[in-house]
Amino acid sequence: MNKFKQSAIVLFCLANLTLACTSGQKKQEKIPKQNTPISKPLETVIKTDSLSTPQQTVDELISLFQQTPSFAALDSVEYAIQLKLPGLPLEQRYQLLEQWQTALSPHINDLDFRQTKLLILFDQFEIASIDGENAFKRRKRVEAKFQTKLNPEQKQVFQQLIDHHIEIINEEEKGAVFHLSPSYWKSLFASHLLKDDRKFWDQTAVENDPVIDYDAGLAIDRVTLGDWAFYWEQFLKDYPKSYYKKMAQLNYQDYLNHLLVGLENTPTTEDDSNKLLPDVATDFEKIIRRHPGSNVALSIGAFRKTLQESKDKLNLSNLSKISIRSSSR
């Protein structure tokens, strides 16, 4: 083999070696581009092992959610809670509920940057009331009508909120705000609690954290308020050791007090006398007939009797305090 052929072979080998090295470098340069993290960091951090258990603990997932709230992070926490709850001692189930309440409640406005636009649109949205329509039916009607005003992207965000029991409501002096319905806690936790506390969440979901007073007046009709006060009276009698006993007592007292005293724009008595307004007297009679012999009925009776017997204009707040029968009697 002459020198020319030897040189040609060497050059050929070197060319192949260079090509191989260059190709390897190009392949190595492409790998980081394929694995570049997506813009939402939690979606790369929060992972699950197929249908088994999350790689992170519930505490870790809750911490990650608090750092960067999102629907994806919310889904991951809920999934982990559903898996963990059945294996926890009862006391720890209540502790986990309170832990998640503290973590989630401040962040219901932060799950998607497009949420703010929904509040603006809701503030501009008006829908007429229907006489006799209860709060649940009205909420569903408003949600359905509101969705017809949204574009596809907005509908998707709104539906995600609804799926997580987050509503839009009008709050006095604030306008449209996001509201986490108690039905969220009922659906996620109640089946893993004691029977009495399942009853607590059943009724709390029905009431849906009511704003009893709105624009200096009652936002709920008196008969419904009487029904709710009676529910909590019975609850306290049936379940005196409930975990939520103090909250039930507070509900009972607040509802009866609002019922008896009224508010500036929905008073219970005439301005210059102790005489009950006709519509109030009618509602009181309905409540007494619906719940005869109850402490709610007895409280209304004591309140009315003192009004009728007194010649001087009474302080209704003070009268309410002495008229309301203890829910445990």
N, C-alpha and C positions, 0 to 999 in steps of 0.2 A: 504494500500500500504506500503510495507516494505521499509526500508532505501535503500536497493540495487536498487529497482525499481526507487525510487525517484532520486537517484544519476544518474542512467542511463538516466532518462528523462532530467535531468539538463545538463548532458554531451552532449546529443543529440541536445538539444536546443542551447547550446554554440557552438557546431560544425557547425550547420546551420547558426548561426549568423556570425561566423568567415568566413565561405565560402561566405556568402552574401557580407560581407565587402571587402573581397579579390577580389571578382568579380567586385565590384563597383570601386575599385581602379584601376584594370586592364583596365576597360572600360575608366576611366578618363585619364589614361596614354596614351591610343591610340588616343584620340581626337586631341591633339596638332600635332601628326604625320600626321594625315589626312589633317590638315589645314596649314601645313608648307608652307610659301610663296614660290613661284617659283623663279627661279634665276633672271628673268627680273622684277625688281620692278615696272616699269610703267604698266605692264600688270595687276598687282593687284590694282593699283591706278586708272587707267583709266577705267571707266565703263560707260555703257550706259543703260538707262532705256528702254529696248526692242527697239522699233522703234520710240520712242518719242524723248526726248531731252537728251543730255549728262548731267551727274550729275555735272560735272565741267564746269565753264565758259570757253570761248575761251581763255581769258587771262591766266587762270590757266593751261589749256592744253598746251598752247604755252610755258609757264614757265617750265612745266614738261618736255616737249620735249627738251628744251634747256639744262636741267639738265642731261637728259639721252636720247639722240637721238636713235630712233629705227624705224623700219617700222611700228610697232604697234602704237607707239606714233604719227607717221606721219599720219597714217590712222585716228586716233582719232581727230587730229586737223582739218584735211580736212573735216571730217564728221560734226564737230561742225561749221565750217565756212559755209558749204553749208546750214545748217539749219538757221544760224543767218543772213546771207547776205540779204535775201529778206526783212527783217524787219528793216534794218538799214537805217537811212537817207543817202542820196547820199554821202555827204562829209565823213561820217564815213566809208563808203565802201572803199574809196580810202585810208583812214588812216589804215584800217585793212589790206589792200593789202601791204602797205609799212611796217607795223609792222611784217607781216608774212615773207616778203622778207628779212628783217633784221635778223629774227630769223632762217629761214631755210637755206639760202644761205651758211653760214659758216659750216653747218653740213651735207652737202650732202655726205661727205666722211666717215661719222661716223654711218651710219644706220645699218651696219652689219660688224662684224669683218672679214668676208670672202671677203669683197670688195677689199682689197689690192691685193689679189691673182689675181683677174680679171685684174687689171692694169698691173701686171707682164706678164700675158698671152697675153694681148693686145699689149704690147710692142714688143712681139716676133711674132706677127701676121702680115702678109703682104698680101695685096690683090691688084691686078693690077687695074689701072684706066681704064675707058672706055671713049673714046672721045665723047663729047657731052652729057655725063650723068650729070644731075643736082645734086645739093647737097643733095636734099631729097632722090632721088632714090639711090644715092651712099650710103647714111647713112643706108637705109633699107637693101641694099644688103650686106653691111659690117656686120650689126647686125645679119642677117640670117646666113652668112658664119661663123662668129665668134662663134655663138652658137653651131655649129657642132663640135667645138674643145673643148667644155666644158663637164664635167661630170654632172650627174643629179643634184647634189647639187649646183654646180656653175651655171647651167642653171636656177635654181629656183631663185637664188639671182639676176642674170642678168635680168630675166624677171620682178622681183619686181622693179628693177631700171627703166627699160623701162616703166613699168606701171605708174611710177611717173615722167616720162619725164626726167629722168637722163640718159645721154649718156656718152660714153667714146670717147674722141677725142684726137688727138695728138696735143700737144701744143709746140711751138717752145722753145727749150732749156730745156723743162721739160719732154717731152715724153707723155705717156698716162695719162690723167687726167679725172676726172668726171666733167660733164658739165650739169647744169640745164637749159634745153631748155626753152625759153620764151613761148613755147606752154603750159607749165605748168600753167602760170599765165593767159593765154588766156582761158584755159579750166575751171579753177576754179573761175575766177573773171569776165571775159570780158562781159558775158551776163547780169551782174548786173550793168554795167557802162553805161555812155552816148554813143550814137551812134558813135560820132567822136572818142571816146577813144576805142571803140570796133574795129574801123578801124585801130587805132594805133597798137593794139595787134595782129590783123590779119597780118599786114605786118611785124611786129617785129618777129612773129612766123615763117614767110616765110624766113626771113633773118637769123634767129636763132643765134643772137649775132655773126655776122660773124667776123672772123679774116681776115680783108681786106689785111693785109700784113703778109707774112710768108716767112722766110728765105730771107729777104731783097727784096721781090718781091710781086706783087699782087697775092692774092690767089683766086681772083674772076675775071672772064673775064670782059673786059672793057664795053662791051655792056650791060651786066647784071648790072654792077655798074651804068651805065647811066640810066637804067630803074628804079633802086632804087632811084637815085637822083631825077628823074622825079616824082616818087610816092610821095616823101616827099614835093616836090614843090607844087604838087596839093593838098596834105593833108593840108598844111599850108594856101593855098588859100581857100579851102573849109571849114576848121575848125579853124579859127584864134583864137578862144577862148578855144581850147582844153587844157585839164589839162596837156597834154604832149607836149605842144607847144615848149618848150625849147629843149627837146630831139629831136623832129622832125627837128628843125632848125640845131641842131648839126649834125644830120645824113646827111641832105642836103649839108651842108658845107664840111663835111669830105669826103663824097663820090665824090663830084665834085673836091675837091682838089686832092685826090688820082688819079682821072681820068686824070686830066690835068698835074700834076707834075710827076706822076709815082714814081718808087722807084729804088734803086740801080740796082737791077737785072731785072727790067722791066721799063726802062726809056722810055720817050716819044719822046725825040729828040736825034739826033746824038751827039757824044761826043764833037766835036769841032765846032758845028754850031747850028743854030736855026731850022734846017730842021727837020720836023717830020719824025719818022721812018715809013716805008711803012705800016706796020700792024696797027700802031697807027692811021695813016691817014684814013685807011679803016674803022676802028672801029668808029672813029669820024663821018665819013660820014653816017654810019649805024644809029648811035644815032640821028643825026640831022634829018634823014629821018623818024625815028620812032616817034620823038617828035618835029615836025616842029613848029616854033614860040614859043617854050617853053623857059623859062629862062635857062634851061640846054643847049639847042641848041644855044641860044644867047651867053652864057658864052663860049662855045667851039669856036664859031665864033670869038668872041673878042680875045680869046687867040691865035688862029691861025693867025689872021690878024696882031697882034702885032709882032708875031714871023717872019712873012714874011716881014714886013716893017723895022725891025731892022737889022742893019748891024753888031752890036756887039753882042757877046754872052750874053744872058739875064739870070738873076736869076729867075728861074721858080717859085719858091715859092712866090716871090714878084709879079710876073706877074699873078699868079693864084689869089692872093688876089684882085687885081684890075680888073680882068676879070670876076669873079663870080658875076652874077646878084643876087640881093636880092631875096629870095624866095617869098617875099610879093608883089613884083612889078608885 
